[in-house]
């Protein structure tokens, strides 16, 4: 993941102490670098004190931004003093990225005219006009904050995550490999509705993948993939011919990703692969998720969308799981499970590839590829979406994967999730028409994702908490 870069912009107001802008430029540059991000900043001599006040100065800054298009992921508009909203709007109206509004606090003992900032009030001047003009922006707590403070470091991390989500969810392409499994109407989606949100779906017939696999030779790429998969997880029980087939499928999927520039995929994982190719692709989806390519099973394309968003926000893997079992009598705990597409980085230990027990029951030898194990404990965010009446509707909430044990006889890869007020939330999910899947990732990201989804991407966010 490339380092997030911010374009820095500073306000000015003629009757305020403009010298404070010079200090703000130094503070903000220092804060951004200390947090591990990069920045670009217009030359201090381009305007008075290097700030933006008049419409002409705003247009000058906008021109500078246009010249640096593609070099920044978001804009930080810093208000060391009361801002002029006219210059601010001209400067940022066409920036095309998220905008963080930061205002300096005043300090007791420095409230004389020569040092008083009034940014507390000036911030409202900017938010009011931006709202009138429908220019989206981000405001975080507290209302005023020093760039060199710990709190602003937290603001920067949250805003960087918002920028990653917004940048990564605009104009991304997801590959749908295979048709929806006939029995799973729960995973239906509206491709045209998704296109309205700049999400392009590229569809591929599963028969093409099968043909490519059957005609693929044991070339160097396949041999390398076999070696890689054996290092990725425990494949010691997998028959050699099934290992070769799994590697060929993985190479074919890689080819689709490269040729069509896919950012995520959703795969029809059963039952043709099992009956024709005699393997189950769970471990291949696990490996894709582990390297940062959102990959969902059962043609649950909507889960891949929220998985990608969480990967962008957290910088870690995500996975799709079933709301599968109660955990004893604890109404706030649930066993989240899937057959084996969970990334190794989310597992408590190295997985082991087995024959998928559901397929082996009726057709022994048909299901090699389920990566079994347990999900490690972590604070988690869970989310999913649906297309409804031409809209993309999404929920986001938080919980944790606990250390609670699941008996050894439990098949697949699973973990126990603890979620506050779970029973009422499940009712809202059921009434809202959401599927039996949810996608999870490490970290609490509800506020970040909702900011990206609602403010910048235009998704309809429903509150289940």
C-alpha positions in Angstrom: 0.0 0.0 0.0 1.5 3.3 -1.1 2.1 6.1 1.4 -0.9 8.4 1.7 -0.1 11.9 0.5 -2.0 15.1 1.5 -2.1 18.4 -0.3 -1.8 21.1 2.4 -3.8 24.3 2.1 -3.9 27.2 4.6 -6.5 30.0 5.1 -5.9 33.7 5.5 -8.0 36.7 6.6 -6.6 40.2 6.1 -7.4 41.7 9.5 -6.2 38.6 11.4 -2.5 38.0 12.5 -1.3 36.5 9.2 2.1 35.6 10.8 0.4 32.7 12.4 0.1 31.0 9.0 3.8 30.7 8.7 3.9 28.7 12.0 1.0 26.6 10.8 2.8 25.6 7.6 5.7 24.3 9.7 3.5 22.6 12.2 1.4 20.8 9.6 4.4 19.6 7.6 6.0 18.3 10.7 2.8 16.6 11.9 2.2 14.8 8.6 5.7 13.5 8.3 5.8 12.4 11.9 2.6 10.3 11.3 4.3 8.5 8.4 2.5 10.3 5.5 3.7 12.6 2.7 2.6 16.0 1.7 2.7 18.6 -1.1 2.4 22.3 -0.4 2.2 25.4 -2.6 5.1 27.7 -2.3 4.9 30.2 0.6 5.7 33.1 -1.8 2.8 32.3 -4.1 0.4 34.2 -1.9 0.5 36.4 1.2 2.0 34.3 3.9 1.3 31.2 1.7 -2.4 31.2 2.6 -5.6 31.5 0.7 -8.0 34.5 1.2 -9.3 36.1 -1.9 -11.1 34.4 -4.8 -8.0 35.0 -7.0 -5.8 33.3 -4.5 -8.3 30.4 -4.3 -8.1 30.0 -8.0 -4.4 30.2 -7.9 -4.4 27.3 -5.4 -6.9 25.4 -7.5 -4.7 25.7 -10.5 -1.7 24.4 -8.5 -3.8 21.5 -7.4 -4.8 20.7 -10.9 -1.1 20.7 -11.9 -0.5 18.1 -9.2 -3.5 15.9 -9.9 -2.8 12.3 -9.0 -0.1 13.2 -6.6 -2.4 13.6 -3.5 -5.0 11.5 -1.9 -6.7 14.1 0.2 -6.5 17.8 1.1 -6.0 19.2 4.6 -7.4 22.7 4.9 -5.8 24.2 7.9 -7.2 27.3 9.7 -4.6 28.8 12.0 -6.9 31.9 12.0 -10.4 32.9 11.0 -10.9 31.7 7.4 -12.3 33.5 4.4 -14.9 31.1 3.0 -14.8 32.5 -0.5 -11.2 31.8 -1.1 -11.5 28.4 0.6 -14.3 27.3 -1.7 -12.6 28.6 -4.9 -9.4 26.7 -3.8 -11.1 23.3 -3.1 -14.3 23.1 -5.1 -12.6 20.9 -7.8 -10.0 19.1 -5.7 -11.8 15.7 -6.3 -10.6 14.1 -3.0 -11.7 14.1 0.6 -11.1 17.4 2.5 -10.2 17.5 6.2 -11.0 20.8 7.9 -8.6 21.5 10.8 -8.8 24.6 13.0 -6.3 25.8 15.6 -7.3 26.3 19.2 -6.8 29.6 21.0 -4.7 29.5 24.2 -5.5 31.2 27.5 -3.0 34.0 27.9 -2.8 34.6 24.2 -6.2 36.1 23.5 -5.0 39.6 22.7 -5.7 40.9 19.2 -2.1 40.2 18.0 -2.3 36.5 18.8 -6.0 35.6 19.0 -7.0 33.1 16.2 -10.8 32.9 16.2 -10.5 29.7 14.1 -13.2 28.1 16.3 -15.7 30.5 14.8 -14.1 30.6 11.3 -14.4 26.9 10.9 -18.2 27.3 10.8 -17.9 29.9 8.2 -16.2 27.4 5.9 -18.5 24.4 6.8 -21.6 26.6 6.2 -20.5 27.6 2.7 -19.2 24.2 1.7 -22.6 22.7 2.8 -24.5 25.3 0.8 -22.4 24.5 -2.3 -22.6 20.7 -1.7 -18.8 20.4 -1.4 -18.2 17.3 0.8 -15.8 17.6 3.7 -14.7 15.8 6.8 -14.8 17.3 10.3 -13.5 15.3 13.3 -13.5 15.8 17.1 -12.4 18.0 18.7 -13.7 21.0 16.9 -10.3 22.8 17.2 -7.0 20.8 17.6 -3.3 21.6 17.5 -1.6 19.8 14.6 1.3 18.7 16.9 -1.1 17.1 19.4 -1.7 13.3 19.9 -5.4 13.9 19.1 -4.6 15.3 15.7 -2.3 12.3 15.0 -5.5 10.2 15.5 -7.4 12.5 13.2 -4.7 12.1 10.6 -4.8 8.3 10.8 -8.6 8.3 10.5 -8.5 10.8 7.6 -5.8 8.8 5.8 -8.1 5.7 6.1 -11.0 7.7 4.7 -8.8 8.8 1.7 -7.7 5.2 1.0 -11.3 4.0 1.0 -12.6 6.8 -1.2 -9.7 6.5 -3.6 -9.8 2.8 -3.8 -13.6 2.5 -4.1 -13.9 4.9 -7.0 -13.8 3.3 -10.4 -12.7 -0.1 -9.2 -13.4 -3.3 -11.1 -14.6 -6.6 -9.7 -14.5 -9.9 -11.5 -17.4 -12.2 -11.3 -16.2 -15.7 -12.2 -19.2 -17.9 -12.8 -23.0 -17.4 -12.6 -24.9 -17.2 -9.3 -25.4 -20.6 -7.8 -29.1 -21.5 -8.5 -29.9 -22.2 -4.9 -28.4 -18.9 -3.6 -30.9 -16.1 -4.4 -29.5 -14.4 -1.3 -26.4 -13.3 -3.3 -28.2 -11.6 -6.1 -27.1 -8.1 -7.1 -27.9 -5.3 -9.5 -24.9 -4.7 -11.9 -26.3 -1.5 -13.3 -26.9 -0.1 -9.8 -23.3 -0.8 -8.9 -22.1 1.0 -12.1 -23.8 4.2 -10.8 -21.3 4.1 -8.0 -18.3 3.5 -10.4 -18.1 -0.2 -9.5 -17.6 -2.1 -12.8 -18.5 -5.8 -12.9 -16.7 -8.0 -15.4 -18.3 -11.4 -15.8 -16.6 -14.6 -16.9 -18.3 -17.9 -17.6 -17.0 -20.7 -15.3 -16.8 -23.1 -18.2 -14.0 -20.9 -19.6 -12.0 -21.2 -16.4 -12.5 -25.0 -16.4 -11.4 -25.2 -20.0 -8.3 -23.0 -19.3 -7.4 -25.2 -16.3 -7.9 -28.5 -18.2 -5.6 -27.2 -21.0 -3.0 -25.6 -18.8 0.4 -27.4 -18.9 2.5 -28.0 -15.8 4.6 -24.9 -16.7 7.0 -22.9 -14.5 4.2 -20.6 -13.2 2.2 -23.7 -12.1 5.2 -25.3 -10.4 6.1 -22.0 -8.7 2.5 -21.7 -7.5 2.6 -25.3 -6.1 5.7 -24.4 -4.1 4.1 -21.1 -3.0 0.9 -22.8 -1.8 2.8 -25.4 0.1 4.7 -22.6 1.9 1.5 -20.6 2.5 -0.4 -23.3 4.4 -0.1 -27.0 5.3 -0.8 -28.9 2.1 0.9 -32.2 3.2 -2.3 -34.3 2.9 -3.3 -33.0 -0.5 -2.9 -35.6 -3.3 -0.3 -34.5 -5.9 -2.8 -34.4 -8.8 -5.2 -32.2 -6.8 -2.3 -29.9 -5.7 -1.5 -29.4 -9.4 -5.1 -28.6 -10.2 -5.4 -26.1 -7.4 -2.2 -24.4 -8.6 -3.6 -24.2 -12.2 -6.8 -22.6 -11.0 -4.8 -20.1 -9.0 -2.7 -19.2 -12.1 -5.8 -18.9 -14.3 -7.4 -16.5 -11.7 -4.2 -14.5 -11.6 -4.3 -14.2 -15.4 -7.9 -12.9 -15.2 -6.8 -10.3 -12.6 -3.8 -9.2 -14.6 -5.6 -9.0 -18.0 -8.7 -7.3 -16.9 -7.1 -5.2 -14.1 -9.4 -6.7 -11.4 -9.3 -5.2 -8.0 -11.5 -7.9 -6.4 -13.1 -11.1 -7.4 -16.1 -13.3 -6.6 -16.0 -16.9 -7.5 -18.6 -19.6 -8.1 -17.0 -22.2 -5.9 -19.4 -25.1 -6.1 -20.3 -27.5 -7.2 -18.9 -27.7 -10.7 -15.3 -27.3 -9.5 -15.8 -30.3 -7.2 -17.6 -32.5 -9.7 -15.4 -31.6 -12.8 -12.0 -30.6 -11.4 -12.3 -32.5 -8.1 -11.0 -29.7 -6.0 -12.5 -27.0 -3.7 -11.0 -23.5 -4.2 -11.2 -22.2 -0.6 -7.5 -22.1 0.0 -7.0 -20.1 -3.3 -9.5 -17.4 -2.1 -7.7 -17.4 1.3 -4.4 -16.7 -0.5 -5.9 -13.9 -2.6 -7.3 -12.2 0.5 -4.0 -12.6 2.3 -2.2 -10.6 -0.5 -4.8 -7.8 -0.4 -7.2 -8.8 -3.3 -10.7 -9.1 -1.9 -12.0 -12.5 -2.9 -15.4 -13.8 -2.0 -17.0 -17.2 -2.5 -20.5 -18.3 -3.6 -20.6 -15.4 -6.1 -21.3 -13.1 -3.1 -20.1 -10.1 -5.0 -21.5 -7.6 -2.5 -19.4 -9.1 0.3 -16.3 -8.5 -1.9 -17.3 -4.8 -2.0 -17.3 -4.4 1.7 -14.2 -6.6 2.1 -12.3 -4.3 -0.3 -13.4 -1.2 1.6 -12.2 -2.7 4.9 -8.9 -3.8 3.4 -8.3 -0.2 2.2 -9.3 1.3 5.6 -7.2 -1.1 7.8 -4.4 -2.1 5.5 -5.1 -5.7 6.6 -6.9 -8.7 5.1 -10.7 -9.1 5.3 -12.9 -12.2 4.8 -16.5 -13.2 4.3 -18.1 -15.5 6.8 -21.5 -17.0 7.5 -23.6 -16.0 10.5 -23.5 -19.7 11.4 -24.1 -20.8 15.0 -25.1 -19.6 18.4 -22.4 -20.0 21.0 -24.1 -21.8 23.9 -26.5 -19.6 25.8 -24.6 -16.3 25.3 -26.9 -14.1 23.2 -24.2 -11.7 22.3 -21.9 -14.3 20.8 -22.0 -16.0 17.4 -19.8 -18.5 15.6 -18.7 -17.0 12.3 -17.7 -19.6 9.8 -16.7 -20.4 6.3 -15.1 -23.4 4.6 -11.6 -22.0 4.3 -11.3 -18.6 2.4 -10.0 -16.9 5.5 -6.5 -15.2 5.0 -3.7 -16.9 6.9 -2.9 -13.5 8.5 -6.3 -13.6 10.3 -5.8 -17.2 11.6 -4.6 -18.2 15.0 -2.1 -20.6 13.4 -1.1 -22.2 10.1 -4.1 -23.7 8.4 -4.2 -27.2 7.0 -5.8 -28.1 3.7 -8.3 -30.9 3.9 -11.0 -32.4 1.8 -14.2 -30.4 2.1 -16.4 -32.5 4.4 -19.7 -31.5 2.8 -18.6 -32.7 -0.6 -16.7 -35.7 0.6 -19.9 -37.0 2.3 -21.6 -37.6 -1.0 -18.7 -37.7 -3.5 -15.4 -38.8 -1.8 -12.3 -37.3 -3.3 -14.1 -34.3 -4.8 -13.4 -31.5 -2.3 -9.6 -31.1 -1.7 -8.9 -27.4 -0.9 -10.6 -26.4 2.3 -8.1 -24.5 4.4 -9.2 -25.4 8.0 -8.2 -23.5 11.2 -9.4 -20.9 13.7 -9.6 -17.2 13.5 -7.3 -15.3 15.9 -8.7 -12.9 18.5 -8.9 -9.2 17.4 -11.1 -6.2 17.6 -13.2 -6.3 14.4 -15.4 -4.4 12.1 -18.1 -6.2 10.2 -20.1 -4.9 7.3 -22.0 -6.0 4.2 -24.1 -4.4 1.5 -26.9 -5.0 -1.0 -28.3 -3.4 -4.1 -31.8 -2.3 -3.5 -34.1 -0.1 -5.8 -31.0 1.1 -7.7 -29.1 2.0 -4.6 -26.1 0.5 -2.8 -27.2 0.0 0.8 -24.6 -0.9 3.5 -24.3 -1.5 7.2 -21.2 -1.2 9.4 -20.8 -2.2 13.0 -18.1 -3.3 15.5 -17.3 -6.2 17.8 -14.5 -8.5 18.6 -13.3 -12.0 17.8 -12.8 -13.7 21.1 -10.5 -16.3 22.5 -13.4 -18.7 23.1 -12.7 -22.2 21.9 -14.5 -24.1 19.2 -14.3 -27.9 19.5 -11.9 -29.7 17.2 -14.7 -31.5 15.4 -16.0 -28.3 14.0 -15.3 -28.2 10.3 -13.8 -25.3 8.4 -12.3 -22.0 9.6 -14.3 -20.2 12.3 -14.1 -17.8 15.3 -16.4 -16.7 18.0 -17.6 -13.1 17.7 -18.9 -11.0 20.6 -21.2 -8.2 19.5 -23.1 -5.9 21.8 -27.0 -6.1 21.6 -26.5 -8.8 19.0 -30.1 -10.1 19.0 -31.6 -6.8 18.1 -29.0 -6.2 15.4 -29.8 -9.6 13.9 -33.5 -8.6 13.7 -32.6 -5.4 11.9 -30.4 -7.4 9.5 -33.2 -9.8 8.8 -35.8 -7.1 8.4 -33.5 -5.2 6.2 -33.0 -8.1 3.8 -29.3 -8.6 4.4 -27.8 -11.9 3.5 -26.5 -14.8 5.7 -22.9 -13.5 5.1 -21.0 -10.7 6.7 -17.5 -9.5 6.0 -15.0 -8.8 8.8 -11.6 -7.2 9.2 -9.3 -6.3 12.2 -9.7 -3.0 13.8 -12.6 -0.7 14.7 -13.4 1.3 11.6 -17.1 2.1 11.8 -16.6 5.9 11.8 -14.1 5.8 9.1 -16.1 3.6 6.8 -19.3 5.5 7.4 -17.6 8.8 6.6 -16.3 7.4 3.3 -19.5 5.7 2.4 -21.9 8.5 3.2 -19.9 11.7 2.7 -18.0 10.9 -0.4 -19.2 7.7 -2.1 -22.9 8.3 -1.8 -23.8 4.8 -0.4 -27.0 4.6 1.7 -25.8 3.6 5.2 -28.3 1.9 7.6 -27.7 2.0 11.3 -28.2 -1.4 13.0 -26.9 -0.5 16.4 
